[in-house]
């Protein structure tokens, strides 16, 4: 009974004590207002080091007061921000209207506006993209032989033509006739101007006697022949081709196959090369090679064999048997010594194949087309077929060859400065009539394409025909149906000299793996 009385007394005291406090809570509720941002585009393409980005957003409700914060960060694809000089949420303005002088390398950046209601503290974010371009970041690069027999490059942009870039930026064209030109989507190296890793898009230019690698941010020189190697260039070597090989940069020279393992800023590198890859019997690669299914198929002229240079920078010879252990009648390691490789190219119209065309130097009217199956990560015998080209065909007298890489099993060639197609499966040829074609010496044929789904506005799939006449080149671009040109040329580029190679550069190209899958990397 005493326990019950105690509980009753304690409860009464607690109730009386609580009733002595005043309720000082604030129950004046403010109606919630959402924030709406209008007047900002989904993306902005800006010429860096030249243009200022102006954005005037409309923020609703208009009668409220807001704080503004504009930030930018680089959208590195698969990049480890622990490496390199990645921009991470840099504040560029706190004004309602953005006025930003763009001084950024080529690339795609995330631009964010944060708007905060000053009264409630409520914030919303609006994201858009800034595509930074320079004078060198968009258009068609033309490798050419000059009137003096030297090597130089023109750039045809949407805004005009930049001629003789090597002479204009370095003081001289490269000595010797042009050998090759490669587009590397990300070339990682240590940039001496910032003392950090950098990974711009790059252009490699090889002549008979020299090589240079240029940054496509500003066409500055990344490497010359003198500093491309750790310990100096190998004695007696001549450059052939420098290009992207998925997770490494490949460099082919008469000294062998060199590699630099890198993947932009996610796997950084100095960008320089060491000794060539060691293979039994050494190796002297042909510049006629094919990149197919993420790997390179290279012909070793020294040992008359095919070798594979894979995405992980491994170089290996092929076995004699197929992937299922079957014996194949054609050896990849004993191509007849009298055969000379004159063309090599990939075709993915129905499956991954590489086609290699050989001329019999003992009987120059005879040609043999080898079909190699491009099986990823396999080093079994890739040769599935060898076909002798009928001697009656114009194909055997051609001066220039190319292949349709995407849409049809067709090869192209020029004989007597006329364009023909060769149907690989049917072994038949026919002349192609070109609308709007003005003739001349045909110096170049290629299937040029850029098919990235992230850059559909700039997608194309052309047959490119290059001619030389009266000291001038012309490049005709044709749309195709089933691998056959249709209609008038979509575009004609022209300039001084003889065109040897064409590369397209888009500001939305990213890393070597992704961009290389949507762009022709073979020479």
C-alpha positions as CSV (number, residue, x, y, z in Angstrom):
1,X,0.0,0.0,0.0
2,X,2.9,2.3,0.7
3,X,4.4,1.6,-2.6
4,X,1.2,2.7,-4.4
5,X,1.1,5.9,-2.4
6,X,4.7,6.7,-3.3
7,X,4.1,6.3,-7.1
8,X,1.0,8.5,-6.9
9,X,2.9,11.3,-5.1
10,X,5.9,11.1,-7.6
11,X,3.5,11.3,-10.6
12,X,1.7,14.3,-9.2
13,X,5.0,16.2,-8.5
14,X,6.2,15.5,-12.1
15,X,2.9,16.7,-13.6
16,X,3.0,19.9,-11.5
17,X,6.7,20.5,-12.5
18,X,6.0,20.2,-16.2
19,X,3.0,22.5,-16.1
20,X,5.4,25.3,-14.9
21,X,7.3,25.5,-18.2
22,X,6.2,27.8,-21.0
23,X,5.9,26.4,-24.6
24,X,8.3,28.7,-26.5
25,X,8.3,26.7,-29.8
26,X,8.0,28.5,-33.2
27,X,4.9,27.2,-35.0
28,X,4.9,29.8,-37.8
29,X,5.4,27.4,-40.8
30,X,6.7,28.8,-44.2
31,X,5.1,27.3,-47.3
32,X,7.7,25.1,-49.2
33,X,8.7,26.4,-52.6
34,X,10.5,24.3,-55.1
35,X,13.2,25.9,-57.3
36,X,13.1,25.7,-61.1
37,X,16.1,26.5,-63.3
38,X,15.5,27.3,-66.9
39,X,17.5,28.7,-69.9
40,X,20.5,26.3,-69.8
41,X,21.3,24.1,-72.8
42,X,22.2,20.4,-72.5
43,X,25.7,21.2,-73.8
44,X,27.9,24.0,-74.9
45,X,30.7,23.7,-77.5
46,X,33.4,26.3,-76.9
47,X,36.7,27.2,-78.6
48,X,39.1,27.1,-75.7
49,X,41.7,29.9,-75.3
50,X,39.5,32.0,-77.5
51,X,35.8,32.1,-76.5
52,X,34.0,33.1,-73.3
53,X,31.0,31.0,-72.1
54,X,28.0,33.1,-71.3
55,X,24.9,31.6,-69.5
56,X,22.0,33.5,-68.1
57,X,19.7,31.1,-66.3
58,X,16.1,31.9,-65.2
59,X,15.4,30.8,-61.6
60,X,11.8,30.5,-60.3
61,X,10.1,31.8,-58.1
62,X,11.6,35.0,-59.4
63,X,10.6,37.0,-56.3
64,X,12.9,35.0,-54.0
65,X,16.6,35.6,-53.3
66,X,19.2,33.0,-54.1
67,X,22.9,32.2,-53.8
68,X,24.6,30.8,-56.9
69,X,27.6,28.5,-57.3
70,X,29.0,27.4,-60.6
71,X,31.5,24.5,-60.6
72,X,33.3,22.5,-63.3
73,X,35.0,19.1,-63.3
74,X,36.6,17.0,-66.0
75,X,34.5,13.9,-67.0
76,X,37.4,11.4,-67.2
77,X,36.1,8.1,-68.5
78,X,37.3,5.2,-66.3
79,X,40.0,7.4,-65.0
80,X,41.6,7.2,-61.5
81,X,41.6,10.7,-60.2
82,X,44.6,9.8,-58.1
83,X,46.7,10.2,-61.2
84,X,47.2,13.1,-63.5
85,X,45.8,16.6,-63.2
86,X,42.1,16.0,-63.1
87,X,39.9,19.0,-62.3
88,X,37.7,18.2,-59.4
89,X,34.8,20.5,-58.7
90,X,36.5,23.8,-59.3
91,X,34.5,26.8,-58.5
92,X,34.4,29.2,-61.5
93,X,31.7,31.7,-60.4
94,X,29.2,32.7,-57.7
95,X,27.3,35.2,-59.9
96,X,23.8,34.6,-61.2
97,X,25.0,35.0,-64.8
98,X,28.0,33.0,-65.8
99,X,30.8,34.7,-67.8
100,X,33.6,32.1,-68.0
101,X,36.7,32.6,-70.2
102,X,37.4,29.0,-71.2
103,X,41.1,28.0,-71.0
104,X,40.9,24.2,-70.9
105,X,42.4,21.4,-72.9
106,X,40.3,19.5,-75.4
107,X,37.6,17.4,-73.8
108,X,34.2,17.1,-72.2
109,X,33.6,18.7,-68.8
110,X,30.7,18.6,-66.4
111,X,29.4,22.0,-65.6
112,X,27.1,22.4,-62.5
113,X,25.0,25.2,-61.2
114,X,23.9,25.1,-57.5
115,X,21.1,27.5,-56.6
116,X,20.3,28.0,-52.9
117,X,17.2,29.8,-51.5
118,X,18.7,32.3,-49.0
119,X,15.6,32.2,-46.7
120,X,15.1,28.4,-46.5
121,X,18.5,27.1,-47.3
122,X,17.0,24.7,-49.8
123,X,19.3,23.9,-52.9
124,X,18.8,22.5,-56.3
125,X,21.5,21.5,-58.9
126,X,21.5,21.8,-62.7
127,X,24.0,19.8,-64.7
128,X,25.1,20.5,-68.3
129,X,28.2,19.7,-70.4
130,X,31.0,22.0,-71.7
131,X,32.8,20.6,-74.8
132,X,36.1,22.4,-74.9
133,X,37.6,22.7,-78.4
134,X,40.7,24.3,-79.8
135,X,41.6,25.2,-83.4
136,X,43.0,21.7,-83.7
137,X,40.3,19.7,-82.1
138,X,37.8,19.2,-84.9
139,X,38.2,18.3,-88.5
140,X,40.1,16.2,-91.1
141,X,43.8,16.0,-90.9
142,X,45.5,15.3,-94.3
143,X,49.0,13.7,-94.5
144,X,50.6,14.9,-97.7
145,X,53.8,14.9,-99.7
146,X,54.9,18.5,-100.5
147,X,56.2,19.8,-103.8
148,X,59.7,19.5,-102.3
149,X,59.2,15.8,-101.5
150,X,58.8,16.4,-97.8
151,X,56.1,15.5,-95.3
152,X,53.5,17.9,-93.9
153,X,49.9,18.0,-92.7
154,X,46.8,20.1,-93.5
155,X,43.8,20.5,-91.2
156,X,40.3,21.1,-92.7
157,X,38.0,22.4,-90.0
158,X,34.4,23.6,-90.1
159,X,35.7,27.1,-90.0
160,X,38.4,26.8,-92.6
161,X,41.8,25.2,-93.6
162,X,45.1,25.3,-91.7
163,X,47.9,24.5,-94.1
164,X,51.4,23.0,-93.6
165,X,51.0,22.6,-89.8
166,X,54.5,21.1,-89.3
167,X,56.2,23.9,-91.1
168,X,54.1,26.5,-89.3
169,X,54.6,25.1,-85.8
170,X,58.2,23.8,-86.0
171,X,59.7,25.8,-88.7
172,X,60.2,22.9,-91.1
173,X,58.3,20.1,-92.8
174,X,59.7,16.6,-92.0
175,X,62.5,15.5,-94.2
176,X,61.6,12.7,-96.6
177,X,58.4,11.5,-98.1
178,X,55.4,10.6,-95.8
179,X,55.2,7.1,-94.5
180,X,52.2,7.2,-92.1
181,X,50.0,9.2,-89.8
182,X,48.3,7.9,-86.6
183,X,45.6,9.3,-84.4
184,X,46.0,8.5,-80.7
185,X,42.9,9.3,-78.7
186,X,44.8,9.7,-75.4
187,X,48.6,9.9,-75.4
188,X,49.8,9.9,-71.8
189,X,53.2,11.5,-71.1
190,X,54.9,13.8,-68.6
191,X,54.1,17.3,-69.7
192,X,57.2,19.4,-68.9
193,X,55.2,22.6,-68.9
194,X,53.2,21.5,-65.9
195,X,55.5,18.8,-64.6
196,X,52.6,16.3,-64.4
197,X,51.1,13.5,-66.4
198,X,49.0,14.8,-69.3
199,X,46.9,12.8,-71.8
200,X,45.9,14.9,-74.8
201,X,44.7,13.5,-78.1
202,X,47.7,13.2,-80.3
203,X,48.8,12.9,-84.0
204,X,51.9,10.9,-85.0
205,X,53.5,11.8,-88.3
206,X,56.2,9.5,-89.8
207,X,58.3,10.3,-92.8
208,X,61.0,8.1,-94.4
209,X,63.6,9.5,-92.0
210,X,61.8,11.1,-89.1
211,X,58.9,11.0,-86.6
212,X,57.1,13.5,-84.4
213,X,54.1,13.3,-82.0
214,X,51.9,16.4,-81.7
215,X,49.4,17.3,-79.1
216,X,46.0,18.2,-80.6
217,X,45.3,20.7,-77.9
218,X,47.6,23.2,-79.5
219,X,49.7,21.3,-82.0
220,X,52.8,21.5,-79.8
221,X,55.4,18.8,-80.0
222,X,55.1,16.0,-77.5
223,X,58.1,14.0,-78.8
224,X,60.6,14.2,-81.5
225,X,62.7,11.4,-82.9
226,X,65.5,12.5,-80.5
227,X,63.5,12.0,-77.3
228,X,60.9,9.4,-78.2
229,X,63.1,6.6,-76.6
230,X,64.5,6.2,-73.1
231,X,68.0,5.6,-74.3
232,X,68.1,7.0,-77.8
233,X,66.7,5.4,-81.0
234,X,68.0,2.0,-82.0
235,X,70.8,2.2,-84.6
236,X,69.7,2.2,-88.2
237,X,66.0,2.2,-87.5
238,X,63.4,3.8,-89.7
239,X,59.9,4.8,-88.4
240,X,56.9,3.0,-89.9
241,X,53.7,3.7,-87.8
242,X,52.8,4.9,-84.3
243,X,49.2,4.2,-83.2
244,X,46.7,3.2,-80.4
245,X,46.6,-0.5,-79.6
246,X,43.9,-0.6,-77.0
247,X,45.7,-0.5,-73.6
248,X,49.1,0.5,-75.1
249,X,50.6,2.7,-77.7
250,X,52.3,0.7,-80.5
251,X,55.2,1.9,-82.5
252,X,56.4,-0.1,-85.5
253,X,59.8,0.5,-87.0
254,X,62.4,-1.4,-89.0
255,X,64.0,-2.3,-85.7
256,X,60.9,-4.1,-84.5
257,X,57.6,-3.8,-82.5
258,X,57.8,-1.3,-79.6
259,X,55.1,-0.8,-77.0
260,X,54.3,1.7,-74.3
261,X,51.7,0.3,-71.8
262,X,49.2,3.0,-70.8
263,X,45.6,3.9,-70.7
264,X,45.3,7.7,-70.5
265,X,45.6,9.0,-66.9
266,X,44.2,5.8,-65.4
267,X,47.4,3.9,-66.3
268,X,49.9,6.8,-66.6
269,X,53.2,6.6,-68.5
270,X,56.1,8.7,-69.6
271,X,55.0,8.0,-73.2
272,X,58.6,7.0,-74.2
273,X,59.7,3.6,-75.7
274,X,62.4,1.2,-74.8
275,X,63.9,-1.7,-76.8
276,X,61.6,-3.5,-79.2
277,X,59.8,-6.6,-78.0
278,X,62.0,-9.7,-78.1
279,X,60.9,-12.4,-80.5
280,X,62.8,-15.5,-81.7
281,X,64.5,-14.6,-84.9
282,X,63.9,-10.9,-84.3
283,X,61.3,-9.0,-86.3
284,X,61.0,-6.4,-89.0
285,X,57.3,-5.4,-89.2
286,X,55.6,-4.2,-92.4
287,X,53.8,-0.9,-92.1
288,X,50.8,-2.7,-93.8
289,X,49.0,-4.0,-90.7
290,X,45.5,-4.3,-89.3
291,X,43.8,-3.5,-86.0
292,X,40.9,-5.9,-85.5
293,X,39.0,-7.0,-82.4
294,X,41.2,-4.9,-80.1
295,X,44.4,-6.5,-81.4
296,X,47.0,-5.9,-84.1
297,X,47.9,-8.3,-86.9
298,X,51.4,-7.7,-88.2
299,X,53.5,-9.3,-90.9
300,X,57.1,-9.9,-90.1
301,X,59.1,-9.3,-93.3
302,X,62.3,-10.7,-91.8
303,X,60.9,-14.2,-91.1
304,X,57.9,-14.2,-93.5
305,X,55.4,-14.8,-90.7
306,X,52.4,-13.2,-89.0
307,X,52.6,-12.1,-85.4
308,X,49.9,-10.8,-83.1
309,X,50.3,-7.7,-80.9
310,X,47.5,-7.9,-78.4
311,X,45.7,-5.3,-76.3
312,X,48.0,-6.0,-73.3
313,X,51.1,-5.3,-75.3
314,X,52.0,-9.0,-75.7
315,X,53.7,-9.9,-79.0
316,X,53.5,-13.6,-80.0
317,X,53.9,-15.8,-83.0
318,X,51.0,-18.1,-84.0
319,X,50.9,-21.9,-83.5
320,X,50.5,-24.1,-86.6
321,X,47.1,-25.6,-85.5
322,X,43.7,-24.1,-85.2
323,X,42.0,-23.2,-81.9
324,X,40.4,-26.7,-81.9
325,X,43.7,-28.5,-82.5
326,X,43.1,-29.2,-86.2
327,X,45.9,-29.0,-88.8
328,X,45.5,-26.1,-91.2
329,X,47.1,-26.4,-94.7
330,X,48.4,-22.8,-94.5
331,X,51.2,-21.9,-92.2
332,X,51.2,-18.5,-90.5
333,X,55.0,-18.9,-89.9
334,X,56.2,-19.9,-93.4
335,X,54.7,-17.4,-95.9
336,X,56.6,-18.0,-99.2
337,X,59.8,-15.9,-99.3
338,X,58.9,-14.5,-102.7
339,X,55.6,-13.0,-101.4
340,X,55.5,-9.3,-100.6
341,X,52.7,-7.9,-98.5
342,X,51.2,-4.9,-100.3
343,X,48.0,-4.4,-98.3
344,X,46.4,-5.5,-95.0
345,X,43.1,-4.5,-93.5
346,X,40.2,-5.6,-91.2
347,X,36.7,-6.4,-92.1
348,X,33.9,-6.9,-89.5
349,X,30.9,-7.1,-91.8
350,X,29.9,-10.6,-90.7
351,X,32.8,-11.7,-88.4
352,X,36.2,-10.4,-87.4
353,X,38.5,-11.1,-90.3
354,X,41.8,-9.6,-91.5
355,X,42.7,-9.7,-95.2
356,X,46.3,-9.7,-96.3
357,X,47.2,-9.2,-100.0
358,X,50.5,-10.5,-101.3
359,X,52.3,-10.0,-104.6
360,X,54.4,-12.8,-106.0
361,X,57.7,-11.0,-106.7
362,X,58.8,-13.8,-109.0
363,X,55.6,-13.5,-111.0
364,X,54.4,-10.0,-110.3
365,X,51.1,-10.5,-112.1
366,X,50.1,-13.0,-109.5
367,X,48.4,-12.0,-106.2
368,X,47.2,-14.0,-103.2
369,X,44.6,-13.0,-100.7
370,X,45.0,-14.4,-97.2
371,X,42.0,-14.5,-94.8
372,X,42.9,-14.4,-91.1
373,X,40.3,-15.0,-88.4
374,X,40.7,-12.3,-85.7
375,X,40.0,-14.3,-82.5
376,X,40.5,-12.3,-79.3
377,X,43.3,-13.5,-77.0
378,X,44.0,-16.5,-79.1
379,X,47.3,-17.4,-80.8
380,X,46.2,-20.4,-82.8
381,X,46.7,-20.5,-86.6
382,X,44.4,-17.7,-87.8
383,X,44.6,-18.4,-91.6
384,X,41.3,-19.8,-92.8
385,X,41.7,-19.4,-96.6
386,X,44.2,-18.4,-99.3
387,X,42.8,-17.3,-102.6
388,X,44.8,-16.7,-105.8
389,X,43.4,-13.7,-107.7
390,X,42.5,-14.6,-111.3
391,X,45.2,-13.2,-113.5
392,X,42.7,-11.8,-115.9
393,X,41.4,-9.2,-113.4
394,X,42.4,-5.6,-113.2
395,X,42.9,-6.2,-109.5
396,X,46.4,-7.5,-110.4
397,X,47.5,-4.2,-112.0
398,X,46.2,-1.9,-109.2
399,X,48.3,0.8,-107.6
400,X,46.2,1.5,-104.5
401,X,44.1,-0.9,-102.4
402,X,41.6,-0.5,-99.5
403,X,38.8,-2.4,-97.8
404,X,35.3,-1.8,-96.6
405,X,35.7,-2.4,-92.8
406,X,32.1,-2.4,-91.6
407,X,29.3,-3.1,-94.2
408,X,30.4,-5.5,-96.9
409,X,33.1,-7.9,-97.8
410,X,34.5,-5.7,-100.5
411,X,38.0,-4.5,-101.4
412,X,38.5,-1.3,-103.4
413,X,41.4,-0.7,-105.8
414,X,42.5,1.8,-108.5
415,X,43.8,0.7,-111.9
416,X,44.6,3.2,-114.6
417,X,43.1,5.8,-112.2
418,X,39.7,4.2,-112.3
419,X,38.0,2.9,-109.1
420,X,36.9,-0.7,-108.9
421,X,35.4,-3.0,-106.3
422,X,36.4,-6.6,-105.7
423,X,33.9,-8.9,-104.1
424,X,35.9,-11.1,-101.8
425,X,33.5,-14.1,-101.6
426,X,32.6,-14.1,-105.3
427,X,36.1,-13.2,-106.6
428,X,34.6,-10.8,-109.1
429,X,35.4,-7.2,-109.9
430,X,33.5,-4.3,-111.4
431,X,34.2,-0.6,-112.1
432,X,32.6,1.9,-109.8
433,X,31.1,5.1,-111.4
434,X,31.6,8.1,-109.1
435,X,29.2,11.0,-109.3
436,X,31.0,14.4,-109.2
437,X,34.4,12.9,-109.5
438,X,36.8,15.0,-111.6
439,X,39.6,12.5,-112.2
440,X,43.3,12.7,-111.6
441,X,45.9,10.2,-110.2
442,X,44.2,8.2,-107.5
443,X,46.7,8.2,-104.6
444,X,44.5,7.2,-101.7
445,X,41.4,5.0,-101.0
446,X,40.0,4.3,-97.5
447,X,36.8,3.5,-95.6
448,X,36.7,6.4,-93.1
449,X,34.2,6.3,-90.3
450,X,33.4,7.6,-86.8
451,X,30.5,5.7,-85.3
452,X,30.5,6.5,-81.5
453,X,27.0,6.5,-80.1
454,X,28.2,9.3,-77.7
455,X,28.9,11.6,-80.6
456,X,26.0,10.9,-83.1
457,X,26.0,14.4,-84.3
458,X,29.4,13.9,-85.9
459,X,28.9,10.2,-87.0
460,X,29.8,9.3,-90.6
461,X,30.8,6.3,-92.7
462,X,32.5,7.4,-96.0
463,X,34.4,6.0,-98.8
464,X,37.3,8.4,-99.2
465,X,39.0,8.8,-102.6
466,X,42.2,10.9,-102.9
467,X,43.5,12.3,-106.1
468,X,46.5,14.3,-107.3
469,X,46.4,16.7,-110.3
470,X,48.4,19.8,-111.2
471,X,50.1,19.9,-107.8
472,X,46.9,19.7,-105.9
473,X,45.1,17.0,-103.9
474,X,41.4,16.4,-103.6
475,X,39.7,14.1,-101.1
476,X,36.2,13.0,-102.1
477,X,33.9,11.7,-99.3
478,X,31.0,9.5,-100.4
479,X,28.2,8.0,-98.5
480,X,27.7,4.3,-99.2
481,X,25.0,1.7,-99.5
482,X,26.2,-1.8,-99.1
483,X,29.7,-0.6,-99.5
484,X,29.0,1.2,-102.8
485,X,29.3,5.0,-103.1
486,X,25.9,6.6,-103.8
487,X,25.1,10.2,-104.9
488,X,27.4,13.1,-105.2
489,X,30.3,13.6,-102.7
490,X,29.2,14.7,-99.3
491,X,32.4,16.9,-99.1
492,X,35.5,17.6,-101.1
493,X,38.7,18.7,-99.4
494,X,41.5,20.2,-101.5
495,X,44.9,21.7,-101.0
496,X,48.6,21.8,-102.1
497,X,50.5,18.5,-102.4
498,X,49.8,14.8,-102.7
499,X,47.5,13.3,-100.1
500,X,48.6,10.0,-98.5
501,X,46.3,9.6,-95.5
502,X,43.2,11.1,-93.8
503,X,42.3,11.2,-90.1
504,X,39.2,12.7,-88.5
505,X,39.3,14.4,-85.1
506,X,36.3,14.9,-82.9
507,X,36.3,16.8,-79.5
508,X,34.2,14.0,-78.1
509,X,36.7,11.2,-78.7
510,X,37.7,9.7,-75.4
511,X,40.1,6.8,-74.6
512,X,42.0,4.5,-76.9
513,X,39.8,1.5,-76.1
514,X,36.3,3.0,-76.5
515,X,37.2,5.4,-79.4
516,X,39.3,2.8,-81.2
517,X,36.3,0.5,-81.4
518,X,34.4,3.1,-83.4
519,X,37.2,4.4,-85.6
520,X,39.7,2.9,-88.2
521,X,43.1,2.5,-86.6
522,X,44.9,0.3,-89.2
523,X,47.2,2.0,-91.6
